[in-house]
């Protein structure tokens, strides 16, 4: 399957040169920024986005907080599982990195000696983005946007073909989306048990949120009792 990266004119290689050519024309400082963003920054940003969504869910104290948190827990688990699935895929396809078969590329990250198809970075990013989208649409759209940017950066850096990135997107989406129902079905009871525990309940719901709701529910009754007591006092005074 190494012939997948065979040299010669094809849309995949042409798009590789077009996108990577932007790195040649860009100033050195911009390439350094893209190198960091594409290698580490966007993945860190996606993880922080998941944490932000978790914080938002637990602060709201919704009735289905356990199932929402279960969906968020699935996002990083899906990314890890997708990377494991990619291990045999890479070994079967055995596609060399583009800079090994094509001259004149601006390679921003040196030392990449493993196979190219499919991109681990694109797989992880899209699995996180799609997993987050299943749990929360608003945060998920942002996550998918960051994943798309991650794929662009991998080609820009000269370490992946566009089809490596597309393959990673497909793999990450398939794992996160198709396995989401059974995964959340298994994780939700676990999150519910944690919510009921005295030590881990804060991981699912912020302390005081349910208590505040109960107090709000009791306020009308308290007002009614106060009004009745005031009426009785007026009757006695009369």
N, CA, C and O of each residue as an XYZ file, in Angstrom:
952
protein
N       0.817     -1.217      0.000
C       0.000      0.000      0.000
C       0.846      1.261      0.000
O       0.304      2.366      0.002
N       2.169      1.116     -0.002
C       3.028      2.296     -0.007
C       2.851      3.100     -1.271
O       3.173      4.287     -1.301
N       2.338      2.464     -2.329
C       2.128      3.174     -3.577
C       1.065      4.249     -3.477
O       0.876      5.017     -4.420
N       0.357      4.319     -2.338
C      -0.648      5.348     -2.139
C      -0.037      6.724     -2.226
O      -0.717      7.684     -2.590
N       1.231      6.835     -1.899
C       1.904      8.121     -1.910
C       2.820      8.252     -3.107
O       3.761      9.045     -3.080
N       2.565      7.498     -4.145
C       3.436      7.514     -5.306
C       3.549      8.910     -5.881
O       2.587      9.679     -5.869
N       4.721      9.231     -6.382
C       4.955     10.553     -6.929
C       4.199     10.706     -8.228
O       3.727      9.732     -8.816
N       4.093     11.955     -8.667
C       3.355     12.226     -9.882
C       2.263     13.233     -9.602
O       1.868     13.422     -8.452
N       1.778     13.874    -10.632
C       0.778     14.914    -10.477
C      -0.570     14.300    -10.127
O      -1.082     13.444    -10.849
N      -1.131     14.742     -9.026
C      -2.485     14.361     -8.632
C      -3.031     15.439     -7.712
O      -2.255     16.186     -7.117
N      -4.351     15.537     -7.581
C      -4.941     16.618     -6.785
C      -4.433     16.665     -5.346
O      -4.276     17.745     -4.776
N      -4.180     15.513     -4.769
C      -3.708     15.464     -3.384
C      -2.365     16.165     -3.248
O      -2.172     16.983     -2.349
N      -1.441     15.843     -4.141
C      -0.102     16.442     -4.101
C      -0.159     17.920     -4.486
O       0.541     18.746     -3.901
N      -0.991     18.245     -5.469
C      -1.102     19.645     -5.882
C      -1.627     20.521     -4.747
O      -1.135     21.628     -4.525
N      -2.629     20.014     -4.033
C      -3.169     20.775     -2.906
C      -2.147     20.867     -1.782
O      -2.074     21.879     -1.085
N      -1.361     19.814     -1.607
C      -0.283     19.845     -0.621
C       0.686     20.980     -0.913
O       1.031     21.751     -0.018
N       1.128     21.086     -2.169
C       2.068     22.140     -2.540
C       1.423     23.526     -2.433
O       2.088     24.488     -2.050
N       0.139     23.632     -2.768
C      -0.539     24.931     -2.686
C      -0.611     25.426     -1.247
O      -0.316     26.587     -0.963
N      -1.007     24.531     -0.342
C      -1.146     24.944      1.063
C       0.217     25.136      1.706
O       0.448     26.129      2.396
N       1.122     24.185      1.482
C       2.456     24.302      2.066
C       3.225     25.476      1.476
O       4.113     26.029      2.124
N       2.882     25.860      0.241
C       3.532     27.010     -0.361
C       3.278     28.296      0.401
O       4.075     29.231      0.330
N       2.165     28.351      1.134
C       1.891     29.516      1.964
C       2.953     29.686      3.042
O       3.273     30.807      3.438
N       3.502     28.560      3.519
C       4.542     28.616      4.551
C       5.823     29.220      3.999
O       6.543     29.913      4.717
N       6.111     28.962      2.724
C       7.314     29.530      2.117
C       7.217     31.048      1.997
O       8.209     31.755      2.178
N       6.025     31.542      1.692
C       5.831     32.973      1.491
C       5.619     33.733      2.793
O       5.735     34.959      2.814
N       5.313     33.034      3.870
C       5.026     33.685      5.151
C       6.324     34.038      5.872
O       7.345     33.385      5.658
N       6.297     35.067      6.725
C       7.479     35.389      7.530
C       7.811     34.274      8.514
O       6.950     33.478      8.889
N       9.064     34.233      8.921
C       9.520     33.141      9.777
C       8.760     33.097     11.092
O       8.454     32.010     11.582
N       8.449     34.242     11.675
C       7.750     34.246     12.959
C       6.358     33.631     12.841
O       5.880     32.976     13.767
N       5.704     33.851     11.677
C       4.381     33.286     11.486
C       4.453     31.766     11.374
O       3.599     31.054     11.902
N       5.483     31.277     10.680
C       5.664     29.826     10.583
C       5.905     29.210     11.955
O       5.434     28.109     12.241
N       6.638     29.923     12.796
C       6.883     29.415     14.143
C       5.579     29.336     14.939
O       5.365     28.395     15.704
N       4.710     30.335     14.749
C       3.415     30.315     15.418
C       2.578     29.141     14.919
O       1.975     28.422     15.716
N       2.543     28.949     13.605
C       1.781     27.847     13.026
C       2.333     26.496     13.468
O       1.574     25.548     13.670
N       3.644     26.409     13.616
C       4.267     25.171     14.095
C       3.776     24.816     15.487
O       3.417     23.668     15.750
N       3.760     25.802     16.380
C       3.309     25.540     17.748
C       1.812     25.257     17.782
O       1.363     24.329     18.453
N       1.033     26.074     17.044
C      -0.416     25.905     17.034
C      -0.798     24.537     16.470
O      -1.653     23.850     17.028
N      -0.170     24.145     15.372
C      -0.509     22.884     14.736
C      -0.025     21.656     15.476
O      -0.630     20.589     15.376
N       1.060     21.799     16.217
C       1.625     20.651     16.930
C       1.027     20.484     18.323
O       0.787     19.362     18.769
N       0.786     21.603     19.011
C       0.321     21.524     20.398
C      -0.902     22.395     20.686
O      -1.844     21.952     21.343
N      -0.882     23.633     20.193
C      -1.826     24.644     20.636
C      -3.285     24.291     20.448
O      -4.081     24.456     21.372
N      -3.657     23.807     19.267
C      -5.058     23.518     19.002
C      -5.565     22.330     19.815
O      -6.714     22.329     20.258
N      -4.725     21.327     20.012
C      -5.146     20.189     20.846
C      -5.340     20.624     22.296
O      -6.285     20.199     22.961
N      -4.436     21.473     22.775
C      -4.610     22.008     24.133
C      -5.883     22.839     24.209
O      -6.625     22.762     25.189
N      -6.135     23.642     23.162
C      -7.347     24.445     23.133
C      -8.608     23.597     23.154
O      -9.590     23.972     23.795
N      -8.601     22.468     22.468
C      -9.762     21.581     22.461
C      -9.992     20.956     23.833
O     -11.133     20.834     24.281
N      -8.920     20.565     24.493
C      -9.053     20.005     25.837
C      -9.622     21.062     26.792
O     -10.497     20.763     27.604
N      -9.121     22.296     26.688
C      -9.640     23.376     27.533
C     -11.099     23.678     27.218
O     -11.867     24.048     28.106
N     -11.480     23.521     25.960
C     -12.873     23.734     25.579
C     -13.784     22.696     26.230
O     -14.882     23.025     26.679
N     -13.331     21.450     26.279
C     -14.093     20.403     26.957
C     -14.227     20.728     28.444
O     -15.302     20.571     29.023
N     -13.128     21.182     29.062
C     -13.168     21.549     30.483
C     -14.116     22.719     30.705
O     -14.874     22.728     31.675
N     -14.079     23.702     29.818
C     -14.977     24.852     29.920
C     -16.441     24.424     29.834
O     -17.282     24.903     30.593
N     -16.733     23.521     28.904
C     -18.099     23.024     28.759
C     -18.532     22.275     30.016
O     -19.660     22.435     30.483
N     -17.628     21.453     30.566
C     -17.941     20.735     31.815
C     -18.248     21.719     32.935
O     -19.203     21.527     33.688
N     -17.449     22.763     33.048
C     -17.659     23.763     34.096
C     -19.013     24.450     33.926
O     -19.711     24.712     34.906
N     -19.378     24.739     32.680
C     -20.656     25.372     32.397
C     -21.819     24.462     32.749
O     -22.818     24.913     33.309
N     -21.693     23.172     32.420
C     -22.767     22.216     32.700
C     -22.980     22.063     34.200
O     -24.118     22.092     34.668
N     -21.910     21.900     34.952
C     -22.058     21.682     36.387
C     -22.530     22.948     37.107
O     -23.204     22.853     38.132
N     -22.191     24.110     36.595
C     -22.628     25.345     37.221
C     -24.132     25.564     37.040
O     -24.793     26.116     37.919
N     -24.664     25.132     35.902
C     -26.098     25.304     35.656
C     -26.928     24.366     36.523
O     -28.076     24.669     36.848
N     -26.344     23.215     36.903
C     -27.054     22.297     37.783
C     -28.326     21.741     37.173
O     -29.351     21.663     37.850
N     -28.281     21.350     35.900
C     -29.457     20.826     35.219
C     -29.849     19.453     35.780
O     -29.044     18.762     36.404
N     -31.109     19.084     35.537
C     -31.585     17.787     36.017
C     -30.837     16.629     35.357
O     -30.629     15.582     35.970
N     -30.430     16.832     34.080
C     -29.714     15.780     33.362
C     -28.213     16.038     33.342
O     -27.530     15.694     32.377
N     -27.699     16.652     34.422
C     -26.273     16.979     34.482
C     -25.410     15.728     34.344
O     -24.352     15.776     33.718
N     -25.848     14.613     34.921
C     -25.058     13.381     34.862
C     -24.887     12.908     33.423
O     -23.788     12.523     33.024
N     -25.967     12.934     32.639
C     -25.868     12.494     31.246
C     -25.050     13.475     30.420
O     -24.338     13.062     29.505
N     -25.138     14.780     30.727
C     -24.349     15.777     30.009
C     -22.863     15.588     30.278
O     -22.047     15.637     29.357
N     -22.518     15.374     31.536
C     -21.113     15.151     31.883
C     -20.625     13.832     31.277
O     -19.471     13.732     30.861
N     -21.493     12.828     31.227
C     -21.123     11.551     30.602
C     -20.748     11.763     29.142
O     -19.789     11.165     28.655
N     -21.502     12.617     28.435
C     -21.173     12.918     27.055
C     -19.840     13.619     26.921
O     -19.098     13.380     25.969
N     -19.533     14.483     27.870
C     -18.252     15.192     27.841
C     -17.086     14.245     28.148
O     -16.011     14.367     27.560
N     -17.301     13.320     29.055
C     -16.262     12.337     29.365
C     -15.978     11.463     28.146
O     -14.841     11.046     27.924
N     -17.009     11.192     27.364
C     -16.836     10.361     26.180
C     -15.933     11.032     25.142
O     -15.231     10.334     24.410
N     -15.932     12.350     25.060
C     -15.149     13.048     24.035
C     -13.661     12.693     24.089
O     -13.120     12.270     23.068
N     -12.970     12.844     25.228
C     -11.556     12.435     25.262
C     -11.363     10.932     25.145
O     -10.360     10.476     24.597
N     -12.323     10.153     25.660
C     -12.217      8.701     25.504
C     -12.321      8.313     24.030
O     -11.623      7.408     23.574
N     -13.183      8.991     23.293
C     -13.316      8.726     21.861
C     -12.028      9.061     21.128
O     -11.619      8.337     20.221
N     -11.385     10.160     21.519
C     -10.120     10.547     20.888
C      -9.045      9.489     21.137
O      -8.298      9.129     20.227
N      -8.973      8.997     22.372
C      -7.985      7.969     22.688
C      -8.261      6.676     21.932
O      -7.337      6.038     21.427
N      -9.525      6.292     21.853
C      -9.885      5.069     21.144
C      -9.601      5.198     19.649
O      -9.140      4.244     19.022
N      -9.871      6.364     19.076
C      -9.621      6.581     17.648
C      -8.137      6.461     17.322
O      -7.771      5.929     16.274
N      -7.287      6.953     18.212
C      -5.837      6.835     17.996
C      -5.416      5.371     18.025
O      -4.574      4.951     17.232
N      -5.993      4.597     18.930
C      -5.681      3.167     18.977
C      -6.131      2.458     17.701
O      -5.432      1.583     17.191
N      -7.294      2.837     17.195
C      -7.772      2.247     15.942
C      -6.839      2.613     14.788
O      -6.674      1.837     13.846
N      -6.237      3.787     14.864
C      -5.357      4.245     13.791
C      -4.042      3.476     13.730
O      -3.390      3.457     12.686
N      -3.648      2.850     14.816
C      -2.367      2.127     14.832
C      -2.311      1.043     13.755
O      -1.365      1.038     12.967
N      -3.273      0.129     13.685
C      -3.214     -0.877     12.608
C      -3.444     -0.276     11.222
O      -2.929     -0.790     10.229
N      -4.215      0.809     11.154
C      -4.439      1.442      9.849
C      -3.132      1.969      9.292
O      -2.833      1.766      8.116
N      -2.359      2.635     10.115
C      -1.061      3.153      9.663
C      -0.126      2.026      9.239
O       0.564      2.123      8.225
N      -0.113      0.967     10.023
C       0.759     -0.151      9.692
C       0.351     -0.862      8.414
O       1.199     -1.419      7.717
N      -0.941     -0.848      8.099
C      -1.423     -1.507      6.885
C      -1.156     -0.652      5.641
O      -0.709     -1.166      4.615
N      -1.430      0.641      5.735
C      -1.264      1.523      4.573
C       0.205      1.821      4.292
O       0.635      1.817      3.138
N       0.977      2.080      5.356
C       2.412      2.357      5.234
C       2.710      3.495      4.248
O       3.538      3.350      3.348
N       2.049      4.583      4.427
C       2.261      5.737      3.550
C       3.365      6.623      4.134
O       3.233      7.088      5.266
N       4.442      6.865      3.396
C       5.516      7.720      3.913
C       5.052      9.165      4.059
O       4.072      9.585      3.445
N       5.769      9.905      4.875
C       5.494     11.329      4.999
C       5.725     12.011      3.647
O       6.576     11.569      2.876
N       4.982     13.078      3.350
C       5.092     13.709      2.026
C       6.484     14.224      1.697
O       6.891     14.201      0.535
N       7.224     14.691      2.706
C       8.554     15.227      2.421
C       9.559     14.139      2.053
O      10.654     14.443      1.578
N       9.197     12.873      2.268
C      10.072     11.780      1.847
C       9.944     11.483      0.355
O      10.880     10.961     -0.251
N       8.814     11.802     -0.235
C       8.563     11.497     -1.642
C       8.533     12.724     -2.541
O       8.577     12.591     -3.764
N       8.460     13.912     -1.958
C       8.305     15.126     -2.757
C       9.310     16.181     -2.302
O       9.483     16.428     -1.108
N       9.958     16.789     -3.272
C      10.984     17.778     -3.000
C      10.377     19.175     -2.920
O       9.303     19.444     -3.457
N      11.100     20.048     -2.232
C      10.727     21.461     -2.202
C       9.669     21.837     -1.193
O       9.151     22.953     -1.243
N       9.330     20.951     -0.283
C       8.345     21.291      0.734
C       8.995     22.049      1.884
O      10.152     21.811      2.232
N       8.234     22.958      2.461
C       8.686     23.690      3.638
C       8.223     22.913      4.869
O       7.070     23.033      5.283
N       9.114     22.121      5.449
C       8.756     21.274      6.590
C       9.043     22.033      7.881
O      10.193     22.356      8.176
N       8.003     22.314      8.640
C       8.154     23.125      9.845
C       8.506     22.300     11.073
O       9.015     22.844     12.053
N       8.244     20.994     11.041
C       8.545     20.123     12.178
C       9.445     18.997     11.694
O       9.034     18.178     10.871
N      10.656     18.957     12.196
C      11.609     17.923     11.787
C      11.474     16.691     12.676
O      10.901     16.751     13.764
N      12.012     15.577     12.192
C      12.066     14.366     13.001
C      10.862     13.471     12.891
O      10.755     12.510     13.653
N       9.947     13.740     11.975
C       8.783     12.870     11.789
C       9.203     11.672     10.942
O       9.440     11.804      9.741
N       9.292     10.513     11.568
C       9.757      9.318     10.857
C       8.696      8.230     10.751
O       8.935      7.198     10.124
N       7.532      8.443     11.353
C       6.482      7.433     11.281
C       5.667      7.617      9.998
O       5.951      8.509      9.199
N       4.665      6.777      9.811
C       3.852      6.843      8.604
C       2.862      8.003      8.673
O       2.587      8.558      9.737
N       2.341      8.346      7.499
C       1.573      9.574      7.357
C       0.062      9.384      7.421
O      -0.640     10.259      7.928
N      -0.454      8.271      6.925
C      -1.904      8.061      6.820
C      -2.382      7.104      7.931
O      -1.880      5.985      8.024
N      -3.348      7.528      8.778
C      -3.973      8.831      8.757
C      -3.351      9.698      9.844
O      -2.613      9.206     10.698
N      -3.655     10.993      9.803
C      -3.072     11.937     10.754
C      -3.639     11.734     12.154
O      -4.851     11.801     12.358
N      -2.745     11.484     13.123
C      -3.181     11.363     14.515
C      -3.767     12.677     15.025
O      -4.789     12.683     15.712
N      -3.118     13.783     14.688
C      -3.588     15.085     15.158
C      -5.001     15.372     14.653
O      -5.862     15.816     15.412
N      -5.232     15.111     13.359
C      -6.566     15.346     12.801
C      -7.585     14.401     13.421
O      -8.726     14.791     13.666
N      -7.183     13.165     13.676
C      -8.082     12.186     14.290
C      -8.485     12.610     15.689
O      -9.668     12.601     16.028
N      -7.506     12.982     16.504
C      -7.787     13.398     17.879
C      -8.649     14.646     17.901
O      -9.628     14.724     18.643
N      -8.278     15.627     17.077
C      -9.004     16.899     17.075
C     -10.456     16.713     16.686
O     -11.347     17.257     17.338
N     -10.709     15.947     15.625
C     -12.096     15.782     15.183
C     -12.887     14.903     16.139
O     -14.080     15.136     16.332
N     -12.259     13.901     16.741
C     -12.966     13.081     17.734
C     -13.390     13.937     18.927
O     -14.503     13.791     19.432
N     -12.512     14.824     19.376
C     -12.864     15.731     20.468
C     -13.976     16.678     20.049
O     -14.923     16.906     20.802
N     -13.858     17.236     18.828
C     -14.869     18.174     18.368
C     -16.237     17.541     18.198
O     -17.239     18.109     18.633
N     -16.293     16.372     17.572
C     -17.573     15.697     17.350
C     -18.138     15.178     18.676
O     -19.341     15.278     18.918
N     -17.277     14.625     19.532
C     -17.742     14.174     20.840
C     -18.319     15.323     21.649
O     -19.320     15.163     22.347
N     -17.683     16.480     21.551
C     -18.190     17.666     22.246
C     -19.504     18.130     21.630
O     -20.398     18.587     22.343
N     -19.627     18.016     20.308
C     -20.858     18.419     19.630
C     -22.035     17.547     20.059
O     -23.149     18.044     20.225
N     -21.794     16.261     20.237
C     -22.862     15.366     20.688
C     -23.361     15.773     22.072
O     -24.552     15.671     22.366
N     -22.439     16.235     22.919
C     -22.810     16.613     24.284
C     -23.388     18.022     24.355
O     -24.303     18.282     25.136
N     -22.855     18.933     23.539
C     -23.276     20.330     23.592
C     -23.054     20.959     22.224
O     -21.915     21.058     21.768
N     -24.130     21.384     21.564
C     -24.037     21.876     20.192
C     -23.180     23.135     20.083
O     -22.358     23.242     19.173
N     -23.358     24.081     20.992
C     -22.643     25.350     20.903
C     -21.140     25.145     21.039
O     -20.372     25.612     20.197
N     -20.720     24.458     22.083
C     -19.296     24.193     22.266
C     -18.774     23.264     21.174
O     -17.629     23.390     20.739
N     -19.618     22.331     20.731
C     -19.195     21.388     19.699
C     -18.877     22.056     18.378
O     -17.925     21.661     17.705
N     -19.652     23.059     17.989
C     -19.369     23.773     16.742
C     -18.015     24.467     16.809
O     -17.269     24.488     15.831
N     -17.709     25.026     17.958
C     -16.388     25.643     18.131
C     -15.302     24.577     18.038
O     -14.266     24.790     17.409
N     -15.545     23.425     18.669
C     -14.569     22.346     18.640
C     -14.319     21.818     17.239
O     -13.174     21.556     16.870
N     -15.382     21.658     16.450
C     -15.215     21.190     15.076
C     -14.462     22.220     14.250
O     -13.656     21.860     13.392
N     -14.719     23.499     14.502
C     -13.964     24.543     13.818
C     -12.474     24.472     14.123
O     -11.646     24.631     13.226
N     -12.131     24.234     15.386
C     -10.722     24.089     15.767
C     -10.105     22.850     15.132
O      -8.934     22.856     14.754
N     -10.902     21.781     15.016
C     -10.402     20.554     14.387
C     -10.087     20.789     12.909
O      -9.069     20.310     12.409
N     -10.949     21.519     12.213
C     -10.692     21.841     10.808
C      -9.424     22.669     10.659
O      -8.639     22.466      9.733
N      -9.236     23.601     11.578
C      -8.013     24.409     11.554
C      -6.782     23.544     11.813
O      -5.725     23.771     11.225
N      -6.923     22.555     12.692
C      -5.823     21.622     12.966
C      -5.426     20.879     11.696
O      -4.239     20.720     11.412
N      -6.419     20.424     10.929
C      -6.119     19.729      9.687
C      -5.384     20.608      8.697
O      -4.450     20.157      8.035
N      -5.798     21.853      8.591
C      -5.113     22.789      7.696
C      -3.659     22.979      8.128
O      -2.751     23.002      7.298
N      -3.456     23.114      9.433
C      -2.094     23.330      9.943
C      -1.179     22.150      9.619
O      -0.003     22.355      9.319
N      -1.689     20.927      9.673
C      -0.846     19.756      9.415
C      -0.337     19.739      7.977
O       0.792     19.323      7.719
N      -1.179     20.194      7.037
C      -0.735     20.278      5.645
C       0.183     21.482      5.461
O       1.190     21.396      4.759
N      -0.155     22.578      6.076
C       0.667     23.786      6.017
C       2.083     23.505      6.503
O       3.052     24.028      5.952
N       2.198     22.675      7.541
C       3.499     22.359      8.124
C       4.308     21.384      7.272
O       5.489     21.163      7.539
N       3.683     20.799      6.249
C       4.394     19.898      5.357
C       4.583     18.495      5.882
O       5.438     17.762      5.384
N       3.797     18.098      6.887
C       3.977     16.771      7.484
C       2.871     15.789      7.109
O       2.947     14.610      7.452
N       1.827     16.275      6.395
C       0.729     15.401      5.995
C       0.173     15.813      4.643
O       0.181     16.990      4.281
N      -0.308     14.821      3.906
C      -1.100     15.079      2.711
C      -2.506     15.514      3.134
O      -2.939     15.203      4.244
N      -3.222     16.229      2.261
C      -4.619     16.546      2.572
C      -5.471     15.309      2.838
O      -6.349     15.341      3.700
N      -5.224     14.216      2.107
C      -6.018     13.004      2.336
C      -5.688     12.345      3.678
O      -6.522     11.629      4.231
N      -4.492     12.574      4.204
C      -4.183     12.106      5.561
C      -5.110     12.772      6.571
O      -5.621     12.139      7.495
N      -5.309     14.068      6.362
C      -6.167     14.851      7.250
C      -7.626     14.439      7.095
O      -8.332     14.260      8.087
N      -8.078     14.289      5.849
C      -9.460     13.875      5.606
C      -9.724     12.500      6.226
O     -10.774     12.269      6.824
N      -8.758     11.597      6.074
C      -8.892     10.283      6.698
C      -8.985     10.377      8.206
O      -9.760      9.653      8.830
N      -8.192     11.273      8.803
C      -8.256     11.476     10.247
C      -9.590     12.031     10.677
O     -10.148     11.611     11.690
N     -10.115     12.990      9.899
C     -11.435     13.533     10.201
C     -12.501     12.438     10.171
O     -13.362     12.367     11.048
N     -12.427     11.587      9.146
C     -13.417     10.523      9.006
C     -13.323      9.525     10.158
O     -14.341      9.095     10.699
N     -12.100      9.161     10.529
C     -11.912      8.195     11.609
C     -12.386      8.765     12.939
O     -13.111      8.099     13.679
N     -11.979      9.995     13.244
C     -12.397     10.613     14.501
C     -13.898     10.775     14.595
O     -14.488     10.549     15.652
N     -14.529     11.172     13.478
C     -15.981     11.337     13.465
C     -16.688     10.006     13.651
O     -17.651      9.914     14.413
N     -16.220      8.978     12.964
C     -16.861      7.667     13.044
C     -16.823      7.112     14.463
O     -17.836      6.637     14.976
N     -15.657      7.172     15.092
C     -15.533      6.632     16.444
C     -16.387      7.426     17.425
O     -17.127      6.844     18.219
N     -16.286      8.765     17.375
C     -17.005      9.604     18.339
C     -18.510      9.527     18.151
O     -19.257      9.530     19.130
N     -18.965      9.459     16.900
C     -20.397      9.517     16.627
C     -21.064      8.147     16.750
O     -22.100      8.018     17.403
N     -20.482      7.135     16.133
C     -21.127      5.829     16.099
C     -21.130      5.130     17.452
O     -22.070      4.406     17.780
N     -20.080      5.348     18.233
C     -19.995      4.686     19.535
C     -20.539      5.531     20.679
O     -20.513      5.113     21.836
N     -21.031      6.721     20.350
C     -21.547      7.605     21.400
C     -22.738      7.013     22.152
O     -22.733      7.069     23.381
N     -23.760      6.447     21.497
C     -24.914      5.913     22.256
C     -24.540      4.853     23.283
O     -24.928      4.984     24.443
N     -23.790      3.788     22.903
C     -23.454      2.805     23.937
C     -22.513      3.370     24.993
O     -22.591      2.999     26.164
N     -21.615      4.277     24.575
C     -20.669      4.844     25.545
C     -21.388      5.684     26.590
O     -21.119      5.547     27.784
N     -22.299      6.551     26.157
C     -23.026      7.376     27.119
C     -23.980      6.538     27.967
O     -24.226      6.858     29.130
N     -24.519      5.461     27.384
C     -25.386      4.573     28.163
C     -24.611      3.917     29.298
O     -25.160      3.687     30.376
N     -23.344      3.616     29.061
C     -22.508      3.021     30.102
C     -21.989      4.062     31.093
O     -21.860      3.783     32.285
N     -21.693      5.263     30.595
C     -21.080      6.286     31.440
C     -22.095      7.028     32.310
O     -21.760      7.472     33.408
N     -23.333      7.165     31.829
C     -24.327      7.937     32.587
C     -24.596      7.358     33.974
O     -24.622      8.128     34.934
N     -24.801      6.034     34.142
C     -24.973      5.510     35.516
C     -23.761      5.772     36.405
O     -23.900      6.011     37.605
N     -22.575      5.723     35.808
C     -21.362      6.009     36.590
C     -21.370      7.451     37.068
O     -21.071      7.724     38.230
N     -21.717      8.388     36.163
C     -21.768      9.797     36.538
C     -22.873     10.046     37.570
O     -22.711     10.879     38.462
N     -23.993      9.329     37.453
C     -25.074      9.471     38.429
C     -24.627      9.004     39.813
O     -24.968      9.622     40.821
N     -23.867      7.916     39.859
C     -23.348      7.425     41.136
C     -22.375      8.425     41.740
O     -22.380      8.649     42.951
N     -21.541      9.024     40.901
C     -20.607     10.039     41.392
C     -21.368     11.256     41.907
O     -20.995     11.847     42.920
N     -22.441     11.628     41.201
C     -23.245     12.782     41.621
C     -23.849     12.578     43.003
O     -23.949     13.526     43.782
N     -24.253     11.345     43.317
C     -24.871     11.058     44.606
C     -23.859     10.918     45.737
O     -24.226     10.954     46.911
N     -22.588     10.758     45.384
C     -21.574     10.582     46.425
C     -21.260     11.913     47.099
O     -21.433     12.979     46.507
N     -20.802     11.838     48.327
C     -20.510     13.051     49.088
C     -19.198     13.701     48.659
O     -19.042     14.918     48.764
N     -18.277     12.908     48.186
C     -16.964     13.447     47.813
C     -16.870     13.857     46.355
O     -16.195     14.835     46.034
N     -17.536     13.126     45.459
C     -17.385     13.413     44.039
C     -18.551     14.128     43.398
O     -18.546     14.377     42.192
N     -19.567     14.465     44.206
C     -20.743     15.102     43.643
C     -20.463     16.418     42.946
O     -21.150     16.772     41.988
N     -19.445     17.157     43.422
C     -19.125     18.461     42.833
C     -18.630     18.337     41.393
O     -18.655     19.310     40.640
N     -18.173     17.126     41.006
C     -17.728     16.932     39.631
C     -18.894     16.974     38.647
O     -18.695     17.271     37.469
N     -20.097     16.683     39.110
C     -21.263     16.629     38.244
C     -22.127     17.873     38.400
O     -22.662     18.387     37.418
N     -22.263     18.357     39.626
C     -23.140     19.498     39.886
C     -22.500     20.403     40.930
O     -22.035     19.925     41.964
N     -22.473     21.695     40.670
C     -21.869     22.635     41.611
C     -22.634     22.611     42.928
O     -23.862     22.522     42.942
N     -21.907     22.690     44.025
C     -22.534     22.638     45.339
C     -23.467     23.824     45.522
O     -23.150     24.956     45.156
N     -24.635     23.529     46.105
C     -25.582     24.591     46.395
C     -26.593     24.838     45.306
O     -27.570     25.550     45.535
N     -26.392     24.261     44.095
C     -27.338     24.530     43.023
C     -28.698     23.886     43.296
O     -29.737     24.526     43.137
N     -28.684     22.600     43.713
C     -29.962     21.950     43.992
C     -30.625     22.553     45.222
O     -31.847     22.692     45.275
N     -29.799     22.916     46.223
C     -30.354     23.527     47.419
C     -31.024     24.850     47.122
O     -32.067     25.172     47.691
N     -30.401     25.640     46.200
C     -30.983     26.919     45.830
C     -32.332     26.717     45.165
O     -33.272     27.481     45.387
N     -32.414     25.662     44.335
C     -33.682     25.373     43.659
C     -34.758     25.019     44.657
O     -35.906     25.438     44.509
N     -34.397     24.237     45.693
C     -35.374     23.851     46.701
C     -35.855     25.067     47.486
O     -37.033     25.163     47.831
N     -34.919     26.014     47.773
C     -35.309     27.211     48.493
C     -36.257     28.059     47.660
O     -37.231     28.609     48.174
N     -35.961     28.157     46.367
C     -36.838     28.913     45.477
C     -38.229     28.303     45.447
O     -39.230     29.017     45.398
N     -38.285     26.958     45.476
C     -39.574     26.290     45.444
C     -40.361     26.519     46.731
O     -41.592     26.504     46.727
N     -39.632     26.734     47.843
C     -40.300     26.915     49.121
C     -40.739     28.348     49.361
O     -41.570     28.589     50.236
N     -40.218     29.290     48.625
C     -40.516     30.701     48.856
C     -42.000     31.012     48.727
O     -42.551     31.671     49.608
N     -42.685     30.556     47.642
C     -44.117     30.851     47.552
C     -44.904     30.332     48.746
O     -45.791     31.025     49.243
N     -44.596     29.118     49.220
C     -45.283     28.570     50.374
C     -45.025     29.387     51.623
O     -45.929     29.618     52.426
N     -43.789     29.822     51.781
C     -43.451     30.622     52.952
C     -44.206     31.938     52.921
O     -44.683     32.418     53.950
N     -44.312     32.523     51.722
C     -45.050     33.774     51.607
C     -46.521     33.574     51.941
O     -47.143     34.432     52.568
N     -47.076     32.442     51.522
C     -48.485     32.154     51.800
C     -48.730     32.024     53.290
O     -49.703     32.568     53.811
N     -47.835     31.291     53.994
C     -47.979     31.123     55.436
C     -47.866     32.464     56.151
O     -48.591     32.732     57.109
N     -46.942     33.309     55.669
C     -46.774     34.616     56.287
C     -48.029     35.467     56.113
O     -48.447     36.177     57.027
N     -48.622     35.381     54.916
C     -49.839     36.152     54.653
C     -50.984     35.678     55.540
O     -51.751     36.494     56.052
N     -51.108     34.332     55.729
C     -52.174     33.793     56.570
C     -51.994     34.223     58.025
O     -52.956     34.558     58.716
N     -50.710     34.205     58.479
C     -50.455     34.632     59.857
C     -50.814     36.098     60.046
O     -51.362     36.482     61.079
N     -50.506     36.903     59.059
C     -50.845     38.328     59.156
C     -52.348     38.539     59.187
O     -52.834     39.425     59.891
N     -53.087     37.739     58.436
C     -54.549     37.863     58.424
C     -55.130     37.491     59.774
O     -56.063     38.139     60.249
N     -54.578     36.434     60.408
C     -55.064     36.028     61.725
C     -54.810     37.112     62.759
O     -55.658     37.362     63.616
N     -53.646     37.762     62.687
C     -53.344     38.830     63.635
C     -54.318     39.998     63.476
O     -54.744     40.596     64.464
N     -54.668     40.319     62.224
C     -55.591     41.415     61.996
C     -56.985     41.070     62.529
O     -57.673     41.926     63.085
N     -57.401     39.786     62.351
C     -58.705     39.381     62.876
C     -58.759     39.493     64.386
O     -59.760     39.946     64.940
N     -57.672     39.077     65.072
C     -57.641     39.162     66.528
C     -57.662     40.607     67.002
O     -58.309     40.952     67.991
N     -56.946     41.425     66.280
C     -56.920     42.841     66.655
C     -58.287     43.491     66.483
O     -58.665     44.388     67.237
N     -59.026     43.018     65.470
C     -60.362     43.570     65.237
C     -61.328     43.123     66.354
O     -62.504     43.487     66.336
